[in-house]
């Protein structure tokens, strides 16, 4: 009888731990979904297509 109660208590403990881990995983997934990693910060270049290289302008003095 004692072994049966011990096994039952162990299974209940495992089930509670699995439920807590499941809930923590859902909270973590909600936080990740709420935070947008792909939005650029103000003042920084975005992740758009690369721009072509702009050659430096050379001024030739007239004269």
C-alpha positions in Angstrom: 0.0 0.0 0.0 2.8 2.4 0.8 4.5 1.8 -2.6 1.2 2.6 -4.3 0.9 5.9 -2.5 4.5 6.7 -3.2 4.0 6.0 -6.9 0.8 8.0 -7.0 2.4 11.0 -5.2 5.3 10.8 -7.7 3.0 10.8 -10.7 1.0 13.7 -9.3 4.3 15.6 -8.8 5.4 14.9 -12.3 2.1 16.0 -13.7 2.1 19.3 -11.7 5.7 20.0 -12.9 4.8 19.3 -16.5 1.8 21.7 -16.2 4.0 24.4 -14.7 6.6 24.0 -17.4 3.9 24.1 -20.1 2.5 27.4 -18.6 5.9 29.0 -18.5 6.5 28.1 -22.1 3.2 29.7 -23.1 4.1 32.9 -21.2 7.5 32.9 -22.9 5.9 32.5 -26.3 3.5 35.3 -25.6 6.4 37.6 -24.7 8.3 36.7 -27.8 5.2 37.4 -30.0 4.7 40.8 -28.3 8.2 41.9 -28.9 9.0 42.7 -32.5 12.6 41.9 -33.2 12.5 42.9 -36.9 11.5 46.6 -36.4 14.5 48.8 -36.9 15.5 51.3 -34.2 15.1 55.0 -35.0 18.1 56.5 -36.7 19.4 53.2 -37.9 19.3 51.7 -41.4 16.6 49.1 -41.9 16.9 45.6 -43.3 15.9 46.6 -46.8 17.6 45.6 -50.0 21.2 46.8 -50.2 21.6 50.2 -51.9 24.0 50.6 -54.8 27.4 52.1 -54.1 27.4 55.8 -54.6 30.6 57.0 -56.2 32.1 60.1 -54.6 31.5 63.4 -56.4 34.7 65.0 -57.8 34.6 68.7 -58.6 36.9 69.8 -61.3 37.7 73.5 -60.9 36.9 75.5 -63.9 39.6 77.7 -64.9 
